[in-house]
Amino acid sequence: MTRGRRQRPFQRDRLLVVMGLFAAGFLLILGRLYGLQVGGHAKWYERGMRQYNQHATLQPERGEILDRHGRVLATSVAVPSVYAVPREIEQPEQTADTLTALLKTPDETLRRRLASEASFVWLARQVSPGTATQLRERRLPGVDFVTEMRRYYPKHHLAGQLLGFVGLDGQGLGGVEYVYDRMLRAAPRRVRLQRDAMGRRVRLTLGTLPEYPRGTDVHLTIDERLQHVAEKAIAAQVDELEAKSGLVMVMNPHSGDMLAMASYPFFNPNAFRDAAQQSWQRNRGITDPVEPGSTFKVVLAAAVLEERLIEPGETFFCENGEARRGRRRLRDHHPYGELNFEEVLAYSSNIGAVKIAERLTSDVFYDYMRRFGFGRRTWIDLPGEDAGHLRPPRQWSTFSHDSLALGQELAVTPIQLIRAFAAIANGGWLVQPRVVAYMEKDGQRQEIVPGPRQRILSQQTTNRLTSILSSVVSYGTGQAAAIEGYTATGKTGTAQKVDPVRGGYSRDRVLTSFAGYVPAESPQIVVLVMVDEPQRMRWGGTAAAPVFRQVAQQAMHYLQVPPSQMYDLPLPATKAPDIGLRQAARPRHEAVRHASRVARWLGIN
C-alpha cells in the first residue's frame, strides 16, 4: 500500500513536468509565430516578395515627332532588353563568357553585374531581335527578357541634328527631343517580374502590361520633302568641292517657321552611340558662330538707305581694285572704277563698301547691327544656341569700322543671318524663328505661339534692297543663283577663315555663302547656303549660289508658287562680267534691264 501510494505522486509529478514542457514548447512556438507573423511581418513579406518578384522601371511610349504635314520623323518601337537575377545564376563564369560573346559587352562589366547582391540587374538594354533570339535558345538560368520602348527614326539621318536623340532611359538628349522632353515622355512605370506557382518566371511584354498614357505628339514646322531636297543638294556640293562641311536653311520669312535645316555630314540618331557620329550631332546652324563675309553688306546697305545717306545716282570710285586705308590694304576680286550704290552691292566691291560705311557713325552702324538681332540669341526653340559675338563701339580698333562693313571682326550664327534676310524679304519685320508648330494629345492641340515681330526697317528701304539684291543675281556675283521662271534675290559671301597656326586670315581656308529669297515680288522662302572650306570654286557665287538655285527651284515647284510672268527675260549668263580698269558707266544689257523692271515694279525710281 505504502509503495503504491509513493509511486502515484511520482507519476503525477512526471506528468506535470511533461505537460509543462509541452506548454513551454507551445508557448515558444506561439511566441515565434507571433514574432514572424506580427513583429517581423514586413521583413519576411519583403523577403518573400524578393524571392518571387523582381521590379524593373520601364519607360512608357514617347510621343511622336512629325513634320508640318503629319509625316512621322520620330516614333517608338517595342524591343527586348536583357536582365538577370544574380542568385539564380548557377555557373557565373560560363554565363559571363556566353553573354560577352552575344551582347558585345566587356567581360569585366558582366562579371561584376552577375556577382551583384541585387535581386535584379540589367545586362543589355534594347537589343536587336536577332540577339534576343540567340539568347533565348541558350536558356541560361537566371537570364531573361522584358520588353521596352526604343526611340526609332524612320528617315534615319533626315533632320538628325534638329531632332536630337534619346538615351537608354528614355530621356531626350539633344535637339527637339531635349527641349520638348517633358511633353514627349510620360511618367515611367514600375512593374513586377513574377514567378508562377511552379517557380517559373512570367515573361512580361507590352501586351501583358496595363495601359499607360503615352507622351504628347510634337508637330514641327519642318517640311520633310524640303528637308530632303536641302540635304541632297548640300551633300552633293560638299562632296563635289571636297569641302569640310555645309549647311542649308529654308525659312518662311513672314512667320519665322523653319522649313528645312540641313547640315552635312549627316547625323543618324539611330546610331548616336557610334563615335564616328558624335562629332556631327551638334546643330551647327545655331551653335557655331562664323564671320559672315560679304553677305553682311546688306546690313550696311540697309543702314545707309534707312538713314537716307545716299543720293540718287551717286557713284563711288573703287580705286581700280586696290586701295590703302592707313596700314591696311583693301582689294577687290575685280578691278572696278566708278560704281553706283547698286553696283557696289551687285559686284560686292570691298573698297566701295568701305567708302559707303564712312557715311555712318560707329554708334549708328552698331545700332543697326543690333536691330537685325546680331550679338544676341534669336530664342529659336532648340538647345545650344550661341549669341554670336559683336563688340560695342568703345571696344573697336582703328580698323573695326571698315572690317565690320566687310563682315569681319564679328561672329554670327547662320540662324541670325537667315533671319536678317527674312526681315528684308517681309518688308522690315524681325521675326522669331521656330521649329515646333504645335503639340497634340488625345485630339487636343496646343499651339506654340512665336514672339512678337519687331519693325526694324521701312517698307521703302526693303523695296530698294530687294531691287539691289535682284541685281546681284541678274548681273552681279550671284548669277549662278538665277532661277528659271522666277525673280530671285540674294547676296554672295566669301569669308577668309583665321589661320589656326600662323594667326591672321588664311589665304586658302574660306567659308563661302549665299543668302537670298524668292520670288522677289512676293517672297515665299528665304534660303541660306554655306559651304565650309571648299577645295575648288572658293567663291560664294560659285560654291554656294548653285545650291541656292537647286533648292529654291524645287521649293517653288513643290510649294506650287506661280512663276513670275511679268518679266519675260532669258536667264543671265552664269559668269560675272569682267569690268575693265576704266569702267565708269553702268553696263546696259538684258540683266540690267531686268533689275530695272524689278525696281519699277517695287515703286522705286
RAQUI-V525862 format. One record per residue. N is the residue number from 1. RES is the residue in three letters. SS is DSSP state (A for helix, B for strand, O for the rest). NEAR is the number of other ideal C-beta (glycine too) atoms within 10 Angstrom. Layout:
n:N res:RES ss:SS near:NEAR
n:N res:RES ss:SS near:NEAR
This chain:
n:1 res:MET ss:O near:5
n:2 res:THR ss:A near:5
n:3 res:ARG ss:A near:6
n:4 res:GLY ss:A near:7
n:5 res:ARG ss:A near:8
n:6 res:ARG ss:A near:9
n:7 res:GLN ss:A near:9
n:8 res:ARG ss:A near:9
n:9 res:PRO ss:A near:9
n:10 res:PHE ss:A near:9
n:11 res:GLN ss:A near:9
n:12 res:ARG ss:A near:10
n:13 res:ASP ss:A near:10
n:14 res:ARG ss:A near:10
n:15 res:LEU ss:A near:10
n:16 res:LEU ss:A near:10
n:17 res:VAL ss:A near:10
n:18 res:VAL ss:A near:10
n:19 res:MET ss:A near:10
n:20 res:GLY ss:A near:10
n:21 res:LEU ss:A near:10
n:22 res:PHE ss:A near:10
n:23 res:ALA ss:A near:10
n:24 res:ALA ss:A near:10
n:25 res:GLY ss:A near:10
n:26 res:PHE ss:A near:10
n:27 res:LEU ss:A near:10
n:28 res:LEU ss:A near:10
n:29 res:ILE ss:A near:10
n:30 res:LEU ss:A near:10
n:31 res:GLY ss:A near:11
n:32 res:ARG ss:A near:11
n:33 res:LEU ss:A near:10
n:34 res:TYR ss:A near:11
n:35 res:GLY ss:A near:12
n:36 res:LEU ss:A near:12
n:37 res:GLN ss:A near:10
n:38 res:VAL ss:A near:8
n:39 res:GLY ss:A near:11
n:40 res:GLY ss:O near:13
n:41 res:HIS ss:A near:11
n:42 res:ALA ss:A near:8
n:43 res:LYS ss:A near:10
n:44 res:TRP ss:A near:13
n:45 res:TYR ss:A near:10
n:46 res:GLU ss:A near:10
n:47 res:ARG ss:A near:10
n:48 res:GLY ss:A near:10
n:49 res:MET ss:A near:14
n:50 res:ARG ss:A near:15
n:51 res:GLN ss:A near:13
n:52 res:TYR ss:A near:14
n:53 res:ASN ss:B near:16
n:54 res:GLN ss:B near:23
n:55 res:HIS ss:B near:12
n:56 res:ALA ss:B near:16
n:57 res:THR ss:B near:10
n:58 res:LEU ss:B near:18
n:59 res:GLN ss:O near:23
n:60 res:PRO ss:O near:20
n:61 res:GLU ss:O near:20
n:62 res:ARG ss:O near:27
n:63 res:GLY ss:O near:21
n:64 res:GLU ss:O near:19
n:65 res:ILE ss:B near:26
n:66 res:LEU ss:B near:20
n:67 res:ASP ss:O near:22
n:68 res:ARG ss:O near:16
n:69 res:HIS ss:O near:11
n:70 res:GLY ss:O near:11
n:71 res:ARG ss:O near:16
n:72 res:VAL ss:B near:15
n:73 res:LEU ss:B near:23
n:74 res:ALA ss:B near:27
n:75 res:THR ss:B near:18
n:76 res:SER ss:B near:21
n:77 res:VAL ss:B near:12
n:78 res:ALA ss:B near:13
n:79 res:VAL ss:B near:17
n:80 res:PRO ss:B near:23
n:81 res:SER ss:B near:20
n:82 res:VAL ss:B near:23
n:83 res:TYR ss:B near:19
n:84 res:ALA ss:B near:26
n:85 res:VAL ss:O near:20
n:86 res:PRO ss:A near:16
n:87 res:ARG ss:A near:12
n:88 res:GLU ss:A near:14
n:89 res:ILE ss:O near:18
n:90 res:GLU ss:O near:9
n:91 res:GLN ss:O near:13
n:92 res:PRO ss:A near:15
n:93 res:GLU ss:A near:11
n:94 res:GLN ss:A near:11
n:95 res:THR ss:A near:21
n:96 res:ALA ss:A near:22
n:97 res:ASP ss:A near:13
n:98 res:THR ss:A near:17
n:99 res:LEU ss:A near:25
n:100 res:THR ss:A near:16
n:101 res:ALA ss:A near:11
n:102 res:LEU ss:A near:18
n:103 res:LEU ss:A near:17
n:104 res:LYS ss:O near:10
n:105 res:THR ss:O near:16
n:106 res:PRO ss:O near:10
n:107 res:ASP ss:A near:13
n:108 res:GLU ss:A near:10
n:109 res:THR ss:A near:14
n:110 res:LEU ss:A near:22
n:111 res:ARG ss:A near:17
n:112 res:ARG ss:A near:12
n:113 res:ARG ss:A near:18
n:114 res:LEU ss:A near:21
n:115 res:ALA ss:O near:12
n:116 res:SER ss:O near:13
n:117 res:GLU ss:O near:7
n:118 res:ALA ss:O near:12
n:119 res:SER ss:O near:16
n:120 res:PHE ss:O near:16
n:121 res:VAL ss:B near:19
n:122 res:TRP ss:B near:13
n:123 res:LEU ss:B near:23
n:124 res:ALA ss:B near:22
n:125 res:ARG ss:O near:16
n:126 res:GLN ss:O near:16
n:127 res:VAL ss:O near:22
n:128 res:SER ss:O near:11
n:129 res:PRO ss:A near:9
n:130 res:GLY ss:A near:9
n:131 res:THR ss:A near:15
n:132 res:ALA ss:A near:18
n:133 res:THR ss:A near:11
n:134 res:GLN ss:A near:15
n:135 res:LEU ss:A near:22
n:136 res:ARG ss:A near:14
n:137 res:GLU ss:A near:8
n:138 res:ARG ss:A near:11
n:139 res:ARG ss:O near:7
n:140 res:LEU ss:O near:20
n:141 res:PRO ss:O near:12
n:142 res:GLY ss:O near:18
n:143 res:VAL ss:B near:20
n:144 res:ASP ss:B near:22
n:145 res:PHE ss:B near:20
n:146 res:VAL ss:B near:21
n:147 res:THR ss:B near:19
n:148 res:GLU ss:B near:22
n:149 res:MET ss:B near:20
n:150 res:ARG ss:B near:21
n:151 res:ARG ss:B near:26
n:152 res:TYR ss:B near:15
n:153 res:TYR ss:O near:24
n:154 res:PRO ss:O near:12
n:155 res:LYS ss:O near:20
n:156 res:HIS ss:O near:13
n:157 res:HIS ss:O near:22
n:158 res:LEU ss:O near:21
n:159 res:ALA ss:O near:31
n:160 res:GLY ss:A near:28
n:161 res:GLN ss:A near:25
n:162 res:LEU ss:A near:27
n:163 res:LEU ss:A near:28
n:164 res:GLY ss:O near:28
n:165 res:PHE ss:O near:24
n:166 res:VAL ss:B near:27
n:167 res:GLY ss:O near:15
n:168 res:LEU ss:O near:15
n:169 res:ASP ss:O near:12
n:170 res:GLY ss:O near:23
n:171 res:GLN ss:O near:14
n:172 res:GLY ss:B near:23
n:173 res:LEU ss:O near:16
n:174 res:GLY ss:O near:24
n:175 res:GLY ss:A near:27
n:176 res:VAL ss:A near:24
n:177 res:GLU ss:A near:26
n:178 res:TYR ss:A near:18
n:179 res:VAL ss:A near:20
n:180 res:TYR ss:O near:22
n:181 res:ASP ss:A near:17
n:182 res:ARG ss:A near:9
n:183 res:MET ss:A near:18
n:184 res:LEU ss:A near:28
n:185 res:ARG ss:O near:22
n:186 res:ALA ss:O near:18
n:187 res:ALA ss:O near:9
n:188 res:PRO ss:O near:12
n:189 res:ARG ss:B near:13
n:190 res:ARG ss:B near:8
n:191 res:VAL ss:B near:16
n:192 res:ARG ss:B near:12
n:193 res:LEU ss:B near:20
n:194 res:GLN ss:B near:13
n:195 res:ARG ss:B near:13
n:196 res:ASP ss:O near:9
n:197 res:ALA ss:O near:6
n:198 res:MET ss:O near:5
n:199 res:GLY ss:O near:8
n:200 res:ARG ss:O near:9
n:201 res:ARG ss:B near:16
n:202 res:VAL ss:O near:12
n:203 res:ARG ss:O near:13
n:204 res:LEU ss:O near:18
n:205 res:THR ss:O near:11
n:206 res:LEU ss:A near:15
n:207 res:GLY ss:A near:7
n:208 res:THR ss:A near:10
n:209 res:LEU ss:O near:14
n:210 res:PRO ss:O near:6
n:211 res:GLU ss:O near:7
n:212 res:TYR ss:O near:14
n:213 res:PRO ss:O near:11
n:214 res:ARG ss:O near:18
n:215 res:GLY ss:O near:23
n:216 res:THR ss:O near:20
n:217 res:ASP ss:B near:22
n:218 res:VAL ss:B near:27
n:219 res:HIS ss:B near:20
n:220 res:LEU ss:B near:28
n:221 res:THR ss:O near:24
n:222 res:ILE ss:O near:29
n:223 res:ASP ss:O near:23
n:224 res:GLU ss:A near:20
n:225 res:ARG ss:A near:17
n:226 res:LEU ss:A near:24
n:227 res:GLN ss:A near:25
n:228 res:HIS ss:A near:16
n:229 res:VAL ss:A near:23
n:230 res:ALA ss:A near:29
n:231 res:GLU ss:A near:24
n:232 res:LYS ss:A near:16
n:233 res:ALA ss:A near:24
n:234 res:ILE ss:A near:26
n:235 res:ALA ss:A near:17
n:236 res:ALA ss:A near:15
n:237 res:GLN ss:A near:22
n:238 res:VAL ss:A near:22
n:239 res:ASP ss:A near:12
n:240 res:GLU ss:A near:14
n:241 res:LEU ss:A near:20
n:242 res:GLU ss:O near:10
n:243 res:ALA ss:O near:24
n:244 res:LYS ss:O near:16
n:245 res:SER ss:B near:17
n:246 res:GLY ss:B near:30
n:247 res:LEU ss:B near:25
n:248 res:VAL ss:B near:32
n:249 res:MET ss:B near:26
n:250 res:VAL ss:B near:25
n:251 res:MET ss:B near:27
n:252 res:ASN ss:O near:20
n:253 res:PRO ss:O near:22
n:254 res:HIS ss:O near:16
n:255 res:SER ss:O near:18
n:256 res:GLY ss:O near:23
n:257 res:ASP ss:B near:21
n:258 res:MET ss:B near:27
n:259 res:LEU ss:B near:26
n:260 res:ALA ss:B near:25
n:261 res:MET ss:B near:32
n:262 res:ALA ss:B near:30
n:263 res:SER ss:B near:28
n:264 res:TYR ss:B near:26
n:265 res:PRO ss:O near:15
n:266 res:PHE ss:O near:17
n:267 res:PHE ss:O near:27
n:268 res:ASN ss:O near:17
n:269 res:PRO ss:A near:28
n:270 res:ASN ss:A near:17
n:271 res:ALA ss:A near:15
n:272 res:PHE ss:O near:19
n:273 res:ARG ss:O near:10
n:274 res:ASP ss:O near:10
n:275 res:ALA ss:A near:6
n:276 res:ALA ss:A near:8
n:277 res:GLN ss:A near:19
n:278 res:GLN ss:A near:12
n:279 res:SER ss:O near:9
n:280 res:TRP ss:O near:18
n:281 res:GLN ss:O near:18
n:282 res:ARG ss:O near:16
n:283 res:ASN ss:O near:28
n:284 res:ARG ss:A near:22
n:285 res:GLY ss:A near:27
n:286 res:ILE ss:A near:25
n:287 res:THR ss:A near:16
n:288 res:ASP ss:O near:19
n:289 res:PRO ss:O near:19
n:290 res:VAL ss:B near:21
n:291 res:GLU ss:O near:21
n:292 res:PRO ss:O near:30
n:293 res:GLY ss:A near:23
n:294 res:SER ss:A near:27
n:295 res:THR ss:A near:28
n:296 res:PHE ss:A near:27
n:297 res:LYS ss:A near:27
n:298 res:VAL ss:A near:27
n:299 res:VAL ss:A near:22
n:300 res:LEU ss:A near:24
n:301 res:ALA ss:A near:23
n:302 res:ALA ss:A near:24
n:303 res:ALA ss:A near:25
n:304 res:VAL ss:A near:20
n:305 res:LEU ss:A near:20
n:306 res:GLU ss:A near:20
n:307 res:GLU ss:O near:15
n:308 res:ARG ss:O near:9
n:309 res:LEU ss:O near:14
n:310 res:ILE ss:O near:17
n:311 res:GLU ss:O near:8
n:312 res:PRO ss:O near:7
n:313 res:GLY ss:O near:7
n:314 res:GLU ss:O near:10
n:315 res:THR ss:B near:17
n:316 res:PHE ss:B near:22
n:317 res:PHE ss:B near:14
n:318 res:CYS ss:O near:28
n:319 res:GLU ss:A near:18
n:320 res:ASN ss:A near:17
n:321 res:GLY ss:A near:18
n:322 res:GLU ss:B near:12
n:323 res:ALA ss:B near:18
n:324 res:ARG ss:B near:9
n:325 res:ARG ss:B near:14
n:326 res:GLY ss:O near:8
n:327 res:ARG ss:O near:7
n:328 res:ARG ss:B near:12
n:329 res:ARG ss:B near:9
n:330 res:LEU ss:B near:20
n:331 res:ARG ss:B near:12
n:332 res:ASP ss:O near:22
n:333 res:HIS ss:O near:16
n:334 res:HIS ss:O near:19
n:335 res:PRO ss:O near:17
n:336 res:TYR ss:O near:25
n:337 res:GLY ss:O near:18
n:338 res:GLU ss:B near:15
n:339 res:LEU ss:B near:25
n:340 res:ASN ss:B near:17
n:341 res:PHE ss:A near:21
n:342 res:GLU ss:A near:23
n:343 res:GLU ss:A near:25
n:344 res:VAL ss:A near:27
n:345 res:LEU ss:A near:26
n:346 res:ALA ss:A near:29
n:347 res:TYR ss:O near:23
n:348 res:SER ss:O near:29
n:349 res:SER ss:O near:27
n:350 res:ASN ss:A near:22
n:351 res:ILE ss:A near:24
n:352 res:GLY ss:A near:28
n:353 res:ALA ss:A near:24
n:354 res:VAL ss:A near:23
n:355 res:LYS ss:A near:21
n:356 res:ILE ss:A near:23
n:357 res:ALA ss:A near:20
n:358 res:GLU ss:O near:13
n:359 res:ARG ss:O near:14
n:360 res:LEU ss:O near:20
n:361 res:THR ss:O near:12
n:362 res:SER ss:A near:15
n:363 res:ASP ss:A near:10
n:364 res:VAL ss:A near:16
n:365 res:PHE ss:A near:23
n:366 res:TYR ss:A near:23
n:367 res:ASP ss:A near:13
n:368 res:TYR ss:A near:19
n:369 res:MET ss:A near:20
n:370 res:ARG ss:A near:14
n:371 res:ARG ss:A near:19
n:372 res:PHE ss:O near:23
n:373 res:GLY ss:O near:25
n:374 res:PHE ss:O near:25
n:375 res:GLY ss:O near:18
n:376 res:ARG ss:O near:11
n:377 res:ARG ss:O near:14
n:378 res:THR ss:O near:22
n:379 res:TRP ss:O near:13
n:380 res:ILE ss:O near:24
n:381 res:ASP ss:O near:17
n:382 res:LEU ss:O near:26
n:383 res:PRO ss:O near:17
n:384 res:GLY ss:O near:14
n:385 res:GLU ss:O near:19
n:386 res:ASP ss:O near:16
n:387 res:ALA ss:O near:16
n:388 res:GLY ss:O near:22
n:389 res:HIS ss:B near:13
n:390 res:LEU ss:O near:19
n:391 res:ARG ss:O near:14
n:392 res:PRO ss:O near:11
n:393 res:PRO ss:A near:15
n:394 res:ARG ss:A near:8
n:395 res:GLN ss:A near:8
n:396 res:TRP ss:O near:16
n:397 res:SER ss:O near:10
n:398 res:THR ss:O near:10
n:399 res:PHE ss:O near:15
n:400 res:SER ss:A near:18
n:401 res:HIS ss:A near:20
n:402 res:ASP ss:A near:22
n:403 res:SER ss:A near:17
n:404 res:LEU ss:A near:24
n:405 res:ALA ss:A near:25
n:406 res:LEU ss:O near:23
n:407 res:GLY ss:O near:26
n:408 res:GLN ss:O near:19
n:409 res:GLU ss:O near:18
n:410 res:LEU ss:O near:20
n:411 res:ALA ss:B near:18
n:412 res:VAL ss:B near:27
n:413 res:THR ss:O near:24
n:414 res:PRO ss:A near:26
n:415 res:ILE ss:A near:26
n:416 res:GLN ss:A near:27
n:417 res:LEU ss:A near:29
n:418 res:ILE ss:A near:26
n:419 res:ARG ss:A near:26
n:420 res:ALA ss:A near:27
n:421 res:PHE ss:A near:26
n:422 res:ALA ss:A near:25
n:423 res:ALA ss:A near:26
n:424 res:ILE ss:A near:32
n:425 res:ALA ss:A near:27
n:426 res:ASN ss:O near:21
n:427 res:GLY ss:O near:18
n:428 res:GLY ss:O near:21
n:429 res:TRP ss:B near:19
n:430 res:LEU ss:B near:21
n:431 res:VAL ss:O near:23
n:432 res:GLN ss:O near:18
n:433 res:PRO ss:O near:29
n:434 res:ARG ss:B near:22
n:435 res:VAL ss:O near:26
n:436 res:VAL ss:B near:23
n:437 res:ALA ss:B near:19
n:438 res:TYR ss:B near:15
n:439 res:MET ss:B near:19
n:440 res:GLU ss:B near:16
n:441 res:LYS ss:B near:16
n:442 res:ASP ss:O near:8
n:443 res:GLY ss:O near:5
n:444 res:GLN ss:B near:8
n:445 res:ARG ss:B near:11
n:446 res:GLN ss:B near:11
n:447 res:GLU ss:B near:10
n:448 res:ILE ss:O near:15
n:449 res:VAL ss:O near:9
n:450 res:PRO ss:O near:19
n:451 res:GLY ss:O near:13
n:452 res:PRO ss:O near:9
n:453 res:ARG ss:O near:16
n:454 res:GLN ss:B near:13
n:455 res:ARG ss:B near:12
n:456 res:ILE ss:O near:20
n:457 res:LEU ss:O near:23
n:458 res:SER ss:O near:14
n:459 res:GLN ss:A near:12
n:460 res:GLN ss:A near:16
n:461 res:THR ss:A near:21
n:462 res:THR ss:A near:23
n:463 res:ASN ss:A near:20
n:464 res:ARG ss:A near:25
n:465 res:LEU ss:A near:26
n:466 res:THR ss:A near:24
n:467 res:SER ss:A near:22
n:468 res:ILE ss:A near:27
n:469 res:LEU ss:A near:30
n:470 res:SER ss:A near:31
n:471 res:SER ss:A near:25
n:472 res:VAL ss:A near:30
n:473 res:VAL ss:A near:35
n:474 res:SER ss:A near:28
n:475 res:TYR ss:O near:26
n:476 res:GLY ss:O near:28
n:477 res:THR ss:O near:28
n:478 res:GLY ss:O near:32
n:479 res:GLN ss:A near:24
n:480 res:ALA ss:A near:25
n:481 res:ALA ss:A near:32
n:482 res:ALA ss:O near:24
n:483 res:ILE ss:B near:23
n:484 res:GLU ss:O near:11
n:485 res:GLY ss:O near:15
n:486 res:TYR ss:B near:20
n:487 res:THR ss:O near:26
n:488 res:ALA ss:O near:27
n:489 res:THR ss:O near:29
n:490 res:GLY ss:O near:35
n:491 res:LYS ss:B near:33
n:492 res:THR ss:B near:33
n:493 res:GLY ss:B near:33
n:494 res:THR ss:B near:23
n:495 res:ALA ss:B near:22
n:496 res:GLN ss:B near:17
n:497 res:LYS ss:B near:17
n:498 res:VAL ss:B near:12
n:499 res:ASP ss:O near:13
n:500 res:PRO ss:O near:8
n:501 res:VAL ss:O near:6
n:502 res:ARG ss:O near:8
n:503 res:GLY ss:O near:8
n:504 res:GLY ss:O near:8
n:505 res:TYR ss:B near:14
n:506 res:SER ss:B near:15
n:507 res:ARG ss:B near:8
n:508 res:ASP ss:B near:10
n:509 res:ARG ss:B near:17
n:510 res:VAL ss:B near:23
n:511 res:LEU ss:B near:26
n:512 res:THR ss:B near:28
n:513 res:SER ss:B near:32
n:514 res:PHE ss:B near:32
n:515 res:ALA ss:B near:32
n:516 res:GLY ss:B near:32
n:517 res:TYR ss:B near:27
n:518 res:VAL ss:B near:29
n:519 res:PRO ss:O near:21
n:520 res:ALA ss:O near:25
n:521 res:GLU ss:O near:15
n:522 res:SER ss:O near:12
n:523 res:PRO ss:O near:23
n:524 res:GLN ss:O near:18
n:525 res:ILE ss:B near:23
n:526 res:VAL ss:B near:29
n:527 res:VAL ss:B near:29
n:528 res:LEU ss:B near:30
n:529 res:VAL ss:B near:35
n:530 res:MET ss:B near:31
n:531 res:VAL ss:B near:30
n:532 res:ASP ss:B near:21
n:533 res:GLU ss:O near:20
n:534 res:PRO ss:O near:23
n:535 res:GLN ss:O near:10
n:536 res:ARG ss:O near:10
n:537 res:MET ss:O near:18
n:538 res:ARG ss:O near:19
n:539 res:TRP ss:O near:21
n:540 res:GLY ss:A near:32
n:541 res:GLY ss:A near:29
n:542 res:THR ss:A near:23
n:543 res:ALA ss:A near:31
n:544 res:ALA ss:A near:33
n:545 res:ALA ss:A near:29
n:546 res:PRO ss:A near:21
n:547 res:VAL ss:A near:27
n:548 res:PHE ss:A near:30
n:549 res:ARG ss:A near:27
n:550 res:GLN ss:A near:22
n:551 res:VAL ss:A near:28
n:552 res:ALA ss:A near:28
n:553 res:GLN ss:A near:20
n:554 res:GLN ss:A near:18
n:555 res:ALA ss:A near:23
n:556 res:MET ss:A near:22
n:557 res:HIS ss:A near:12
n:558 res:TYR ss:A near:12
n:559 res:LEU ss:O near:13
n:560 res:GLN ss:O near:6
n:561 res:VAL ss:O near:17
n:562 res:PRO ss:O near:10
n:563 res:PRO ss:O near:14
n:564 res:SER ss:O near:21
n:565 res:GLN ss:O near:7
n:566 res:MET ss:O near:10
n:567 res:TYR ss:O near:17
n:568 res:ASP ss:O near:7
n:569 res:LEU ss:O near:13
n:570 res:PRO ss:O near:10
n:571 res:LEU ss:O near:15
n:572 res:PRO ss:O near:22
n:573 res:ALA ss:O near:14
n:574 res:THR ss:O near:14
n:575 res:LYS ss:O near:10
n:576 res:ALA ss:O near:22
n:577 res:PRO ss:O near:16
n:578 res:ASP ss:O near:8
n:579 res:ILE ss:O near:21
n:580 res:GLY ss:O near:12
n:581 res:LEU ss:O near:10
n:582 res:ARG ss:O near:9
n:583 res:GLN ss:O near:19
n:584 res:ALA ss:O near:12
n:585 res:ALA ss:O near:10
n:586 res:ARG ss:O near:16
n:587 res:PRO ss:O near:11
n:588 res:ARG ss:O near:9
n:589 res:HIS ss:O near:12
n:590 res:GLU ss:A near:14
n:591 res:ALA ss:A near:24
n:592 res:VAL ss:A near:18
n:593 res:ARG ss:A near:14
n:594 res:HIS ss:A near:22
n:595 res:ALA ss:A near:27
n:596 res:SER ss:A near:18
n:597 res:ARG ss:A near:17
n:598 res:VAL ss:A near:26
n:599 res:ALA ss:A near:18
n:600 res:ARG ss:A near:11
n:601 res:TRP ss:A near:18
n:602 res:LEU ss:O near:18
n:603 res:GLY ss:O near:11
n:604 res:ILE ss:O near:15
n:605 res:ASN ss:O near:6
